[in-house]
């Protein structure tokens, strides 16, 4: 048996563009089989920094935006996955502010654009180089366009004209720009889009503009859909009011004492995160077992059938009464083959983030916990809700009851008494029914193994941190 080392190139100094080779982890090779075999000392330093930066970010976000833990988790997963997220909800819910906060974790600038009917496709993919055209050469210059940035915010995405939206769709799908006899690889990794329209309203707007097929095509490119409401509980309002008052007072005091700002948490920017490092480590430290793969295929198929049935039933109710059913249910997840293949990766990144936030990543346990890959089993499929349902306000948790059986809690923090009208009530009803469908389907899949899961969770506290086993049980007990 021999041991190989994976060498990962990291930028040691972005300003001077210098790089050095850093050995993050070891790979055990036996014949043609290769496997992760623990972190090196450098790897431990890197993962500790990722852990500390991520924990600080999550704490600062919770202080700045109340009741949006699940939303922040989903957006962080989207960035790690290099996917796209669509945030929608009524005005005043801080959708753009949330995305701008996310951008503070980036090493470079983000592309930001408010879309309108006069905006051309050049904003997304660049335009023709007319100096070259004089020489009879067709060349596209993407500098300054969306294709030239790794992250972006597109505000009011539904207001684009057909040509601009077509270019955006192509870029989101292929991550490249077709430029005559050559293809330009786009730098685009993650696009966040926002809208005050909910999914059914957005679809109706495209229908009215003669672009009926554009809405599902556009939304299909955004794997994550997040509903951001614009009203908080009294407790959350009180906390944010106190924070706002503190910030205003300290800004005034800083004119006589600059240290007042420097020492206050309310002025701290979130630390930057090296998503490339995190992505690499997640891919080598997380693996799925055979049970996960079989259960996932069953979950995807069952959710697809249940979702299609829900759409058909909504259509029938809408035909009978447009008051009782003001719009046809528009599902968050379009069950395409492309998306089916992507969701397991989303589950993996979600699990890796929760590992870094858990006690397993504390210095006391980290070395032992990372000796072997983490195994994601059927229980980890609860994380597929990030794509298969709308991510709502609050927090979603996998829990174990007193009998040791698994359960799933969707703690959506929206008081129905604060809803503006019947249409908003219908939207919330659809979101909750979507969550209920996922919960029923997920729990039915794990029911066959509930007895063994219950036994494992009951006695898990006596097990060692490095004993392996199902990832969800390991972080539950630590």
C-alpha positions as CSV (number, residue, x, y, z in Angstrom):
1,X,0.0,0.0,0.0
2,X,1.3,3.4,-0.9
3,X,0.3,6.9,0.0
4,X,0.0,9.8,-2.5
5,X,-0.4,13.4,-1.7
6,X,-2.9,15.7,-3.4
7,X,-1.3,19.1,-4.2
8,X,-3.7,22.0,-4.3
9,X,-2.6,25.3,-5.7
10,X,-3.7,28.2,-3.5
11,X,-3.2,31.9,-4.0
12,X,-0.8,33.0,-1.3
13,X,-1.2,36.7,-2.1
14,X,-3.9,37.8,-4.4
15,X,-2.5,41.3,-4.7
16,X,0.8,40.1,-6.1
17,X,-0.7,37.0,-7.9
18,X,1.9,34.7,-6.2
19,X,0.9,31.1,-5.6
20,X,2.3,28.2,-3.6
21,X,1.6,24.6,-3.4
22,X,-0.2,23.6,-0.2
23,X,-0.7,19.9,0.7
24,X,-4.2,19.8,2.2
25,X,-4.9,16.1,2.5
26,X,-3.5,12.7,1.9
27,X,-4.8,10.1,-0.5
28,X,-4.5,6.4,0.1
29,X,-3.9,4.4,-3.1
30,X,-4.2,0.7,-3.4
31,X,-4.2,-0.6,-7.0
32,X,-6.6,1.6,-9.0
33,X,-8.6,2.6,-5.9
34,X,-8.0,6.0,-4.3
35,X,-9.4,7.3,-1.1
36,X,-9.2,10.4,1.2
37,X,-6.9,9.5,4.2
38,X,-7.0,12.5,6.5
39,X,-5.9,16.1,6.5
40,X,-2.3,17.3,6.6
41,X,-1.1,20.0,9.1
42,X,-1.6,22.6,6.4
43,X,-5.1,21.1,5.7
44,X,-6.0,21.5,9.3
45,X,-4.9,25.1,9.3
46,X,-7.0,25.8,6.2
47,X,-10.1,24.0,7.5
48,X,-9.8,25.8,10.9
49,X,-9.8,29.2,9.1
50,X,-12.8,28.2,6.9
51,X,-14.6,27.1,10.1
52,X,-13.9,30.3,12.0
53,X,-14.8,32.5,9.0
54,X,-18.0,30.6,8.4
55,X,-19.0,30.7,12.1
56,X,-18.4,34.4,12.3
57,X,-20.4,35.0,9.1
58,X,-23.4,33.0,10.4
59,X,-23.4,34.8,13.7
60,X,-23.1,38.3,12.1
61,X,-25.9,37.4,9.6
62,X,-28.2,36.3,12.4
63,X,-27.6,39.6,14.2
64,X,-28.3,41.6,11.0
65,X,-31.2,39.6,9.6
66,X,-33.6,38.0,11.9
67,X,-35.5,34.6,11.3
68,X,-33.6,33.9,8.0
69,X,-31.2,31.2,9.1
70,X,-32.5,28.8,6.5
71,X,-32.2,31.4,3.8
72,X,-28.6,32.2,4.7
73,X,-27.7,28.5,4.7
74,X,-29.3,28.1,1.3
75,X,-27.5,31.1,-0.2
76,X,-24.2,29.9,1.2
77,X,-24.8,26.4,-0.3
78,X,-25.7,28.1,-3.7
79,X,-22.4,29.9,-3.6
80,X,-20.4,26.8,-2.7
81,X,-22.3,24.8,-5.4
82,X,-21.7,27.5,-8.0
83,X,-25.5,27.5,-8.5
84,X,-28.0,30.3,-8.7
85,X,-30.6,31.6,-6.3
86,X,-33.9,33.5,-6.8
87,X,-35.2,35.6,-3.9
88,X,-38.8,36.8,-4.1
89,X,-41.3,38.4,-1.9
90,X,-43.2,41.6,-1.3
91,X,-41.2,44.9,-1.2
92,X,-39.3,45.8,1.9
93,X,-38.2,42.3,2.9
94,X,-34.4,43.1,2.4
95,X,-33.9,40.8,-0.6
96,X,-31.3,43.0,-2.2
97,X,-29.7,43.8,1.2
98,X,-29.3,40.1,1.9
99,X,-27.5,39.5,-1.4
100,X,-25.3,42.6,-0.9
101,X,-24.3,41.2,2.5
102,X,-23.4,37.9,0.8
103,X,-21.1,39.8,-1.5
104,X,-19.0,41.0,1.4
105,X,-17.6,37.5,1.6
106,X,-16.2,37.8,-1.9
107,X,-12.6,38.6,-2.7
108,X,-13.5,40.6,-5.8
109,X,-16.3,42.9,-6.9
110,X,-19.7,41.6,-7.9
111,X,-21.8,42.5,-11.0
112,X,-25.0,44.3,-10.0
113,X,-27.8,45.3,-12.4
114,X,-31.4,46.4,-12.3
115,X,-33.0,45.0,-15.3
116,X,-35.5,46.8,-17.5
117,X,-37.0,46.6,-21.0
118,X,-34.4,48.8,-22.6
119,X,-31.4,46.7,-21.3
120,X,-29.7,44.9,-24.1
121,X,-28.0,41.5,-24.1
122,X,-24.6,43.2,-24.0
123,X,-25.0,43.6,-20.3
124,X,-24.8,39.9,-19.9
125,X,-22.5,38.6,-22.6
126,X,-20.7,41.7,-23.9
127,X,-20.7,43.2,-27.4
128,X,-19.0,43.2,-30.7
129,X,-15.6,44.8,-31.0
130,X,-16.1,47.3,-33.7
131,X,-12.4,48.2,-34.1
132,X,-11.9,44.5,-35.1
133,X,-15.0,44.7,-37.3
134,X,-13.2,47.3,-39.4
135,X,-10.6,44.7,-40.1
136,X,-13.2,42.2,-41.1
137,X,-12.9,40.2,-37.9
138,X,-15.8,39.3,-35.7
139,X,-14.8,39.5,-32.0
140,X,-16.9,39.7,-28.9
141,X,-15.5,41.7,-25.9
142,X,-17.0,40.4,-22.6
143,X,-15.1,42.8,-20.4
144,X,-17.4,44.5,-17.9
145,X,-20.4,42.2,-18.7
146,X,-22.0,39.6,-16.4
147,X,-19.8,37.0,-18.1
148,X,-16.7,38.8,-16.7
149,X,-17.7,38.4,-13.0
150,X,-17.9,35.3,-10.7
151,X,-21.0,36.6,-8.7
152,X,-23.9,38.8,-9.6
153,X,-27.2,40.4,-8.5
154,X,-29.9,40.8,-11.1
155,X,-32.7,42.9,-9.6
156,X,-36.2,42.8,-11.0
157,X,-35.1,39.9,-13.3
158,X,-38.6,39.6,-14.8
159,X,-38.4,43.0,-16.5
160,X,-35.9,42.0,-19.2
161,X,-36.7,42.0,-22.9
162,X,-36.7,38.8,-24.9
163,X,-33.2,39.3,-26.4
164,X,-31.6,40.1,-23.0
165,X,-33.4,37.2,-21.2
166,X,-32.3,34.8,-24.0
167,X,-28.7,35.8,-23.5
168,X,-29.1,35.4,-19.7
169,X,-30.6,32.0,-20.0
170,X,-27.8,30.8,-22.2
171,X,-25.2,32.1,-19.9
172,X,-26.7,30.6,-16.8
173,X,-27.1,27.3,-18.5
174,X,-23.8,26.9,-20.4
175,X,-21.5,29.3,-18.5
176,X,-20.0,30.3,-21.8
177,X,-20.4,33.0,-24.6
178,X,-20.7,31.9,-28.2
179,X,-18.6,34.3,-30.2
180,X,-18.5,33.2,-33.9
181,X,-15.7,30.8,-34.4
182,X,-14.8,30.5,-30.8
183,X,-16.4,30.0,-27.4
184,X,-15.5,32.3,-24.5
185,X,-15.6,30.6,-21.1
186,X,-17.6,32.9,-18.7
187,X,-16.2,33.6,-15.2
188,X,-19.8,33.4,-13.9
189,X,-20.3,31.1,-11.0
190,X,-23.3,32.3,-9.0
191,X,-26.1,34.6,-9.9
192,X,-28.6,35.9,-7.4
193,X,-31.8,37.3,-8.8
194,X,-34.6,39.2,-7.0
195,X,-38.2,40.1,-7.7
196,X,-41.2,41.5,-5.9
197,X,-43.4,39.1,-7.9
198,X,-44.0,35.6,-6.6
199,X,-43.6,32.6,-8.9
200,X,-47.2,32.4,-10.2
201,X,-47.3,36.2,-10.8
202,X,-43.9,36.1,-12.6
203,X,-45.2,33.3,-14.8
204,X,-48.4,35.3,-15.6
205,X,-46.3,38.4,-16.5
206,X,-44.3,36.4,-19.0
207,X,-47.5,35.0,-20.4
208,X,-49.0,38.4,-20.8
209,X,-45.9,39.6,-22.7
210,X,-46.0,36.7,-25.1
211,X,-43.1,34.9,-23.4
212,X,-45.0,32.0,-21.8
213,X,-42.1,29.6,-22.2
214,X,-39.5,32.0,-20.7
215,X,-40.7,31.8,-17.1
216,X,-40.2,28.1,-16.5
217,X,-36.9,28.2,-18.5
218,X,-35.6,31.1,-16.4
219,X,-36.7,29.8,-13.1
220,X,-35.2,26.4,-14.0
221,X,-31.8,28.0,-14.0
222,X,-32.2,29.1,-10.4
223,X,-31.9,25.9,-8.4
224,X,-32.7,27.7,-5.1
225,X,-35.9,29.6,-4.6
226,X,-36.2,31.7,-1.4
227,X,-39.3,33.5,-0.2
228,X,-38.4,36.6,1.9
229,X,-41.3,38.1,3.8
230,X,-41.4,41.8,4.8
231,X,-42.8,41.5,8.4
232,X,-41.1,40.2,11.5
233,X,-42.3,39.1,14.9
234,X,-42.4,41.6,17.8
235,X,-39.3,40.1,19.3
236,X,-37.3,40.3,16.1
237,X,-38.5,43.8,15.5
238,X,-37.4,44.8,19.0
239,X,-33.9,43.3,18.4
240,X,-33.4,45.1,15.1
241,X,-34.7,48.4,16.4
242,X,-32.2,48.2,19.3
243,X,-29.4,47.4,16.8
244,X,-30.4,50.3,14.6
245,X,-30.5,52.7,17.5
246,X,-27.0,51.5,18.7
247,X,-25.6,52.0,15.2
248,X,-27.0,55.5,14.9
249,X,-25.6,56.6,18.3
250,X,-22.2,55.1,17.7
251,X,-21.9,56.8,14.3
252,X,-22.6,60.1,16.0
253,X,-20.1,59.4,18.9
254,X,-17.4,58.4,16.4
255,X,-17.0,62.1,15.4
256,X,-15.4,62.6,18.8
257,X,-14.2,59.1,19.4
258,X,-13.4,57.0,16.3
259,X,-12.8,53.9,18.5
260,X,-16.5,53.8,19.1
261,X,-17.0,52.3,15.7
262,X,-13.9,50.2,15.6
263,X,-14.8,48.3,18.7
264,X,-18.5,47.6,17.9
265,X,-19.8,44.4,16.4
266,X,-22.6,46.3,14.5
267,X,-20.0,47.8,12.1
268,X,-18.1,44.5,11.5
269,X,-18.0,43.3,7.9
270,X,-18.3,39.5,7.5
271,X,-15.0,37.8,6.8
272,X,-14.2,36.7,3.3
273,X,-14.5,33.0,2.5
274,X,-12.4,31.0,0.1
275,X,-15.1,29.0,-1.5
276,X,-12.6,27.2,-3.8
277,X,-10.9,25.7,-0.8
278,X,-14.2,24.8,0.9
279,X,-15.5,23.2,-2.3
280,X,-12.3,21.1,-2.7
281,X,-12.4,19.8,0.9
282,X,-16.2,19.1,0.7
283,X,-15.7,16.9,-2.4
284,X,-13.0,14.8,-0.8
285,X,-14.3,14.6,2.8
286,X,-18.0,13.8,2.0
287,X,-19.2,10.6,0.4
288,X,-22.6,8.9,0.0
289,X,-23.4,5.3,0.7
290,X,-25.4,2.9,-1.6
291,X,-28.5,3.5,0.5
292,X,-28.4,7.2,-0.2
293,X,-28.2,6.7,-4.0
294,X,-31.2,4.3,-4.1
295,X,-33.3,6.4,-1.7
296,X,-32.5,9.6,-3.6
297,X,-33.8,8.2,-6.9
298,X,-37.0,7.1,-5.1
299,X,-37.3,10.5,-3.5
300,X,-36.9,12.4,-6.7
301,X,-39.4,10.2,-8.6
302,X,-42.0,10.4,-5.8
303,X,-41.6,14.2,-5.4
304,X,-41.9,14.6,-9.2
305,X,-45.2,12.6,-9.3
306,X,-46.6,14.3,-6.2
307,X,-45.7,17.8,-7.5
308,X,-47.3,17.1,-10.9
309,X,-50.4,15.9,-9.2
310,X,-50.6,19.1,-7.0
311,X,-50.3,21.3,-10.1
312,X,-53.1,19.5,-11.9
313,X,-55.4,19.7,-8.8
314,X,-54.6,23.4,-8.5
315,X,-55.5,24.0,-12.2
316,X,-58.9,22.3,-11.6
317,X,-59.6,24.5,-8.5
318,X,-58.5,27.6,-10.4
319,X,-61.0,26.8,-13.1
320,X,-63.9,26.4,-10.6
321,X,-63.2,29.5,-8.5
322,X,-60.6,32.2,-9.1
323,X,-61.2,33.5,-5.6
324,X,-60.6,30.3,-3.8
325,X,-57.7,29.5,-6.0
326,X,-56.4,32.9,-7.3
327,X,-53.5,31.4,-9.2
328,X,-52.3,28.0,-10.3
329,X,-49.6,26.5,-8.1
330,X,-46.2,27.1,-9.6
331,X,-43.8,24.6,-8.0
332,X,-40.4,25.6,-6.7
333,X,-38.6,22.7,-8.3
334,X,-38.8,21.7,-11.9
335,X,-37.9,18.1,-11.9
336,X,-35.6,17.9,-14.9
337,X,-32.9,15.3,-15.4
338,X,-30.3,18.0,-15.1
339,X,-31.6,19.1,-11.7
340,X,-32.0,15.5,-10.5
341,X,-28.3,15.0,-11.1
342,X,-27.4,18.2,-9.2
343,X,-29.3,17.8,-6.0
344,X,-26.9,15.2,-4.4
345,X,-24.1,17.7,-4.7
346,X,-26.3,20.3,-3.0
347,X,-26.9,17.8,-0.2
348,X,-23.1,17.3,0.2
349,X,-22.3,21.0,0.4
350,X,-25.1,21.6,2.9
351,X,-23.7,18.8,5.1
352,X,-20.2,20.2,4.9
353,X,-21.3,23.6,6.0
354,X,-23.2,22.1,8.9
355,X,-20.1,20.1,9.8
356,X,-18.0,23.3,10.0
357,X,-20.6,24.9,12.2
358,X,-21.0,21.9,14.5
359,X,-18.9,20.8,17.5
360,X,-17.3,18.1,15.4
361,X,-15.2,20.9,13.8
362,X,-14.0,22.2,17.2
363,X,-10.3,21.9,17.9
364,X,-11.0,19.2,20.5
365,X,-12.6,16.8,17.9
366,X,-11.3,18.0,14.6
367,X,-8.3,15.8,14.0
368,X,-10.2,12.6,15.0
369,X,-13.3,13.6,13.2
370,X,-11.5,14.2,9.9
371,X,-9.5,11.0,9.7
372,X,-12.0,9.4,7.5
373,X,-14.6,10.7,5.0
374,X,-18.0,11.5,6.3
375,X,-20.7,9.1,5.1
376,X,-24.0,10.6,4.0
377,X,-26.8,8.1,4.2
378,X,-30.6,8.2,3.6
379,X,-31.1,10.6,6.6
380,X,-29.1,13.3,4.7
381,X,-31.7,13.5,2.1
382,X,-33.6,15.9,4.3
383,X,-31.2,18.5,2.9
384,X,-32.8,18.1,-0.6
385,X,-35.5,20.4,0.7
386,X,-33.2,23.3,-0.2
387,X,-34.0,22.6,-3.9
388,X,-37.3,20.6,-3.8
389,X,-39.2,23.2,-1.7
390,X,-39.2,27.0,-1.4
391,X,-36.7,28.1,1.2
392,X,-38.8,30.2,3.7
393,X,-38.1,32.3,6.8
394,X,-37.1,30.4,9.9
395,X,-35.0,27.3,10.3
396,X,-35.4,23.7,9.1
397,X,-34.1,20.9,11.3
398,X,-33.8,17.1,11.3
399,X,-34.7,16.0,14.8
400,X,-35.0,12.8,16.7
401,X,-38.0,12.3,19.1
402,X,-37.8,10.5,22.4
403,X,-38.2,7.1,20.7
404,X,-35.1,7.9,18.6
405,X,-37.2,8.2,15.4
406,X,-36.3,10.9,12.8
407,X,-38.6,13.8,12.1
408,X,-38.4,16.9,10.1
409,X,-39.3,20.4,11.3
410,X,-40.2,23.3,9.0
411,X,-40.3,26.2,11.3
412,X,-41.6,28.9,8.9
413,X,-41.8,32.1,10.9
414,X,-44.7,33.8,9.2
415,X,-47.7,34.9,11.2
416,X,-50.8,34.3,9.0
417,X,-52.5,37.2,10.7
418,X,-50.0,39.6,9.1
419,X,-50.7,38.5,5.6
420,X,-51.9,41.4,3.3
421,X,-54.6,39.6,1.3
422,X,-56.1,36.4,0.0
423,X,-53.5,36.0,-2.7
424,X,-50.7,36.2,-0.2
425,X,-52.5,33.7,2.0
426,X,-52.8,31.3,-1.0
427,X,-49.0,31.7,-1.6
428,X,-48.2,30.8,1.9
429,X,-50.6,27.8,1.8
430,X,-48.8,26.5,-1.4
431,X,-45.4,26.8,0.3
432,X,-46.6,24.9,3.4
433,X,-48.2,22.2,1.3
434,X,-44.9,21.9,-0.6
435,X,-43.1,21.4,2.6
436,X,-45.6,18.9,3.8
437,X,-45.3,16.8,0.6
438,X,-41.5,16.8,1.0
439,X,-41.7,15.8,4.7
440,X,-44.2,13.0,4.1
441,X,-42.1,11.6,1.2
442,X,-38.8,11.9,3.1
443,X,-40.1,10.2,6.2
444,X,-41.7,7.4,4.2
445,X,-38.3,6.7,2.7
446,X,-36.6,6.5,6.0
447,X,-39.4,4.5,7.7
448,X,-38.0,1.2,6.6
449,X,-34.7,2.0,8.4
450,X,-36.3,3.8,11.4
451,X,-35.7,0.9,13.8
452,X,-32.0,0.8,13.2
453,X,-31.8,4.6,13.2
454,X,-33.7,4.8,16.5
455,X,-31.3,2.3,18.0
456,X,-28.3,4.1,16.8
457,X,-29.5,7.6,17.9
458,X,-30.5,6.2,21.4
459,X,-27.0,5.0,22.1
460,X,-25.0,7.5,20.0
461,X,-23.8,9.5,23.0
462,X,-21.7,6.6,24.1
463,X,-19.9,6.4,20.8
464,X,-16.5,8.0,20.0
465,X,-16.2,11.0,17.7
466,X,-14.1,9.1,15.2
467,X,-16.3,6.0,15.1
468,X,-17.6,6.7,11.6
469,X,-21.2,5.9,10.9
470,X,-24.0,8.1,9.5
471,X,-23.1,11.8,9.3
472,X,-26.5,13.1,10.6
473,X,-26.2,10.9,13.7
474,X,-22.7,12.1,14.3
475,X,-23.5,15.8,14.3
476,X,-26.7,15.2,16.3
477,X,-24.7,13.9,19.2
478,X,-22.0,16.6,19.1
